[in-house]
Amino acid sequence: MTNVITSYKHKLQKIFAYKWLLQIAYGIALTIYLLAITLRYDVLIRIFTFFVAGVTFVLLPIWLVMQVVNKHIGKNCDESWYWIIAKIVAQLLFSGAFCIYFMLIFSINPPDFYGAHKSIPKDISIKNPVGYYKQGYGFSAEEIEKIVDGQGGFDVNKQDINGLDVHELKKTLAEKGFVVLKGFQGGIYYYLTDYQPNNLQMGNVQDTGYIYLKVYEINSNDRLSKASIDYDSRIEIKQSEDVSNSNSSIDTDNTNKLRFARFTIHEGSWGDYYGVRIEMWYQPTDNQGQKTKAEYKISEDNYIVEGWMR
């Protein structure tokens, strides 16, 4: 038993005495990362992350300890302490630079291949968001204001608004009650709706509420960007001119007017298009914002989208 332990001890000392051990390990990590970028698989990015963490927080400390141990037991007695310290400092600098570099990449523009290998079903009705492109950009906030005026009204007599296909917009609004428009960057969208709860049309002040969206990937039924879309897509509907949500307009005269809000789909990257089911829901509340009844789905529609990159 003692001989076996001694044998493994000597093998371990030999491995960690190898000069290029950590460089090879980081080289393997870099190869995994390049494969992930080339093949566009999130699982390879996760493997890369765990591998680098293992090298940096497990292998590196063991290597540092073994440099000192091997010096004491004579495995690298031909090296002076100055050389060993210089080698340790150089390795720490290299490891630190490697980790900081990828931390910056992941914080500024993290790889996200959620939509890279998604297939868009061909046996369902699915559309692209309504919109246009001008010098590479879609709608700006100022251009949205040209569609929705200061009172939330919509001029249904116009056939074109700054390049927007108003006919398609009106058709979708009539069929689904809402329409999704392209934003100024991929993954950023607006939705417009003229939905008015029946209770407000009948003058019931006690049961106001808010409209919001739920977005699901069509194939997997994954709920996308739940927290942010729940909040960003919310449009409050009250019988009051005092509105906290600047994206909302109020029907005090019981006629349907157009409201809009912006939302962002974070899953995926620019150019990786995939299908989603966008559902519009209504949550009844009282005037204090407390829920009074169960929420209910108003409508749903299928769209081809891409994720936002930061």
Rosetta blueprint (number, residue, H / E / L):
1 M L
2 T H
3 N H
4 V H
5 I H
6 T H
7 S H
8 Y H
9 K H
10 H H
11 K H
12 L H
13 Q H
14 K H
15 I H
16 F H
17 A L
18 Y L
19 K L
20 W L
21 L H
22 L H
23 Q H
24 I H
25 A H
26 Y H
27 G H
28 I H
29 A H
30 L H
31 T H
32 I H
33 Y H
34 L H
35 L H
36 A H
37 I H
38 T H
39 L H
40 R L
41 Y L
42 D H
43 V H
44 L H
45 I H
46 R H
47 I H
48 F H
49 T H
50 F H
51 F H
52 V H
53 A H
54 G H
55 V H
56 T H
57 F H
58 V H
59 L H
60 L H
61 P H
62 I H
63 W H
64 L H
65 V H
66 M H
67 Q H
68 V H
69 V H
70 N H
71 K H
72 H H
73 I L
74 G L
75 K L
76 N L
77 C L
78 D L
79 E L
80 S L
81 W H
82 Y H
83 W H
84 I H
85 I H
86 A H
87 K H
88 I H
89 V H
90 A H
91 Q H
92 L H
93 L H
94 F H
95 S H
96 G H
97 A H
98 F H
99 C H
100 I H
101 Y H
102 F H
103 M H
104 L H
105 I H
106 F H
107 S H
108 I H
109 N L
110 P L
111 P L
112 D L
113 F L
114 Y L
115 G L
116 A L
117 H L
118 K L
119 S L
120 I L
121 P L
122 K L
123 D L
124 I L
125 S L
126 I L
127 K E
128 N L
129 P L
130 V E
131 G L
132 Y L
133 Y L
134 K E
135 Q L
136 G L
137 Y E
138 G L
139 F L
140 S L
141 A H
142 E H
143 E H
144 I H
145 E H
146 K H
147 I H
148 V L
149 D L
150 G L
151 Q L
152 G L
153 G L
154 F L
155 D L
156 V L
157 N L
158 K L
159 Q L
160 D E
161 I E
162 N L
163 G L
164 L E
165 D E
166 V H
167 H H
168 E H
169 L H
170 K H
171 K H
172 T H
173 L H
174 A H
175 E H
176 K H
177 G L
178 F E
179 V E
180 V E
181 L E
182 K E
183 G L
184 F L
185 Q L
186 G L
187 G L
188 I E
189 Y E
190 Y E
191 Y E
192 L E
193 T E
194 D L
195 Y L
196 Q L
197 P L
198 N H
199 N H
200 L H
201 Q H
202 M L
203 G L
204 N L
205 V L
206 Q L
207 D L
208 T E
209 G E
210 Y E
211 I E
212 Y E
213 L E
214 K E
215 V E
216 Y E
217 E E
218 I L
219 N L
220 S L
221 N L
222 D L
223 R E
224 L L
225 S L
226 K H
227 A H
228 S H
229 I H
230 D H
231 Y H
232 D H
233 S L
234 R L
235 I E
236 E E
237 I E
238 K L
239 Q L
240 S L
241 E L
242 D L
243 V L
244 S L
245 N L
246 S L
247 N L
248 S L
249 S L
250 I L
251 D L
252 T L
253 D L
254 N L
255 T L
256 N L
257 K L
258 L L
259 R E
260 F E
261 A E
262 R E
263 F E
264 T E
265 I L
266 H L
267 E L
268 G L
269 S L
270 W L
271 G L
272 D L
273 Y L
274 Y E
275 G E
276 V E
277 R E
278 I E
279 E E
280 M E
281 W E
282 Y E
283 Q E
284 P E
285 T E
286 D L
287 N L
288 Q L
289 G L
290 Q L
291 K E
292 T L
293 K L
294 A L
295 E L
296 Y E
297 K E
298 I E
299 S E
300 E E
301 D E
302 N E
303 Y E
304 I E
305 V E
306 E L
307 G L
308 W L
309 M L
310 R L
